[in-house]
Amino acid sequence: MGTNRRYSSDGHTVEPRDGSGVRHVWVSLSRYESDAYPGLVIEWRRESQGWVARVAFVPGTQGEGTLVEQWVEAKRLRPAGPPPPSTG
């Protein structure tokens, strides 16, 4: 099953670690931090280009949209905390 995550030393990325459970993260599908969506990491796997996480999240405006579950590169995930700053 899935593994738990931990913060890297810089506090800005999420990395896999041994253990169980899910981790709340921000999923950024674009290069703009304001386009991040709250999500849950379900599991990790290592691919040739690096770590990817199976993440469940709802893209779109808050409370609208359809639940999406997909594999996302670890570099696209940030530890959960306050919402990312709006650039608009």
C-alpha positions as CSV (number, residue, x, y, z in Angstrom):
1,M,0.0,0.0,0.0
2,G,1.1,3.7,0.3
3,T,3.8,5.1,2.3
4,N,4.0,8.2,4.5
5,R,5.9,11.3,3.4
6,R,8.3,13.7,5.1
7,Y,9.5,17.2,4.3
8,S,12.9,17.7,2.7
9,S,15.5,19.7,4.5
10,D,14.4,22.9,2.6
11,G,10.8,22.4,3.7
12,H,9.4,23.0,0.2
13,T,9.1,19.5,-1.3
14,V,7.6,16.2,-0.3
15,E,9.6,13.0,-0.3
16,P,8.7,9.4,0.4
17,R,9.6,7.5,3.5
18,D,8.9,4.3,5.2
19,G,5.6,4.0,7.1
20,S,1.9,4.1,6.3
21,G,-0.8,6.7,5.9
22,V,-1.5,9.6,3.6
23,R,-0.1,13.1,3.5
24,H,-1.9,16.3,2.8
25,V,-0.1,18.2,0.0
26,W,-0.6,21.0,-2.5
27,V,-0.6,19.7,-6.1
28,S,0.7,22.2,-8.7
29,L,-0.1,21.0,-12.2
30,S,1.4,24.1,-13.8
31,R,4.4,26.3,-13.0
32,Y,2.2,28.8,-11.2
33,E,1.9,28.3,-7.5
34,S,-1.6,29.9,-7.5
35,D,-2.9,27.0,-9.5
36,A,-2.2,24.5,-6.7
37,Y,-5.0,22.2,-5.4
38,P,-5.2,20.5,-2.0
39,G,-4.6,16.8,-2.3
40,L,-3.8,13.6,-0.6
41,V,-0.8,11.4,-1.4
42,I,-1.9,7.8,-1.5
43,E,1.3,6.0,-2.5
44,W,4.7,6.5,-4.0
45,R,6.7,4.7,-6.7
46,R,10.1,5.3,-8.2
47,E,10.4,5.7,-11.9
48,S,13.4,6.3,-14.2
49,Q,13.0,10.1,-13.9
50,G,12.5,10.1,-10.1
51,W,9.7,9.7,-7.6
52,V,6.1,10.1,-8.5
53,A,3.1,10.0,-6.1
54,R,-0.4,8.7,-6.6
55,V,-2.5,11.7,-5.5
56,A,-6.2,12.4,-5.1
57,F,-7.4,16.0,-5.6
58,V,-10.2,18.1,-7.0
59,P,-9.0,20.6,-9.6
60,G,-11.0,23.7,-10.1
61,T,-12.5,26.3,-7.8
62,Q,-13.1,25.3,-4.2
63,G,-15.9,22.8,-3.9
64,E,-16.4,22.4,-7.6
65,G,-15.1,19.7,-9.9
66,T,-14.6,16.0,-10.0
67,L,-12.2,14.0,-7.9
68,V,-9.1,13.1,-9.8
69,E,-6.6,10.4,-8.9
70,Q,-3.4,10.4,-10.9
71,W,0.4,10.0,-10.7
72,V,2.2,13.3,-10.2
73,E,5.9,14.1,-10.2
74,A,7.2,14.7,-6.6
75,K,8.5,18.1,-7.8
76,R,4.9,19.2,-8.3
77,L,4.0,18.6,-4.7
78,R,4.4,20.9,-1.7
79,P,3.7,20.1,2.0
80,A,0.2,21.2,3.1
81,G,0.0,24.4,5.1
82,P,-1.7,27.7,4.4
83,P,-3.0,28.1,0.9
84,P,-0.4,29.3,-1.6
85,P,-0.4,33.1,-2.1
86,S,-2.7,34.4,-4.9
87,T,-1.0,36.2,-7.8
88,G,-4.2,37.7,-9.1
